[in-house]
Amino acid sequence: MVCQKIIATGIIIAALTVAGFAFSGSAPEQNSEESEMPVKGDVIMPAKASRPGCEELDRCYIPSTVTVESGKQVIWVNEDSAFHSVTSGLYDEPTDLFDSGHLDPSESFAFEFKESGTYDYFCTLHPWMEGQVMVG
């Protein structure tokens, strides 16, 4: 009976070791090449932006207005748990300058603004989400 418990315990320890866990209970080390660094964005789509009301606090895109020099790109990052988009124009009047398509959570979209001007954008899924890029 004692011998069976020792063998069973040895099998469990061996299985945990093969799975990458030390017997101390610590998690396996992650390969730094496999782990992805989060994308730093100029504009963030924060948690809960998919719910109406973020526009009341001007927090649907953070910041809602960004200023860049001509020839620079703007990077938007979706930090929400919902899908979003970054589409040029206004909800009732989209333009065809840029469109991210649907961005999954943690995905990003970048666009280079080559000409000076003011560019409105919105989320096709959440019409209350609006922002603006001012290019100098």
Residue pairs with C-beta under 8 A, 6 or more apart in sequence:
13 23
16 22
16 23
17 23
19 28
20 28
21 27
21 28
38 77
38 106
39 75
39 77
39 108
40 75
40 77
41 75
41 76
41 77
41 108
42 66
42 68
42 74
42 75
42 76
43 61
43 62
43 63
43 66
43 74
43 75
43 76
43 77
43 86
43 131
44 61
44 62
44 76
44 77
44 79
45 60
45 61
45 62
45 76
45 77
45 78
45 79
45 80
45 84
45 103
45 123
45 129
46 54
46 59
46 60
46 62
46 79
46 80
47 79
47 80
47 81
48 54
48 80
49 59
49 60
49 61
49 80
49 82
49 84
49 123
49 126
49 129
50 80
50 81
50 82
50 83
50 84
50 125
50 126
52 126
52 128
54 60
54 128
54 129
55 128
55 129
55 130
58 64
60 123
60 126
60 128
60 129
60 130
60 131
61 76
61 129
61 130
61 131
63 131
64 130
64 131
64 132
65 131
65 132
65 133
65 134
66 74
66 131
66 132
66 133
66 134
67 133
67 134
67 135
67 136
68 74
68 113
68 133
68 134
68 135
68 136
69 135
69 136
70 113
70 114
70 115
70 116
70 135
70 136
71 112
71 113
71 114
72 112
72 113
72 135
73 110
73 111
73 112
73 113
74 110
74 111
74 113
74 133
75 108
75 109
75 110
76 86
76 100
76 103
76 108
76 109
76 110
77 106
77 107
77 108
78 84
78 103
78 104
78 105
78 106
78 107
78 108
79 105
79 106
80 105
81 105
82 105
82 125
82 126
83 102
83 103
83 104
83 105
83 125
84 102
84 103
84 123
84 125
84 126
84 129
85 99
85 100
85 101
85 102
85 103
85 123
85 124
85 125
86 98
86 99
86 100
86 103
86 109
86 111
86 121
86 123
86 131
87 94
87 98
87 99
87 100
87 121
87 122
87 123
87 124
88 94
88 95
88 96
88 97
88 98
88 99
88 119
88 120
88 121
89 95
89 97
89 120
89 121
89 122
90 120
90 122
90 130
91 122
91 124
91 127
91 130
94 122
94 124
97 119
98 111
98 121
99 124
100 109
102 125
103 109
113 119
113 133
113 135
115 135
116 135
116 136
117 135
118 132
118 133
118 134
118 135
119 132
119 133
119 134
119 135
120 130
120 131
120 132
121 130
121 131
121 132
121 133
122 129
122 130
122 131
123 129
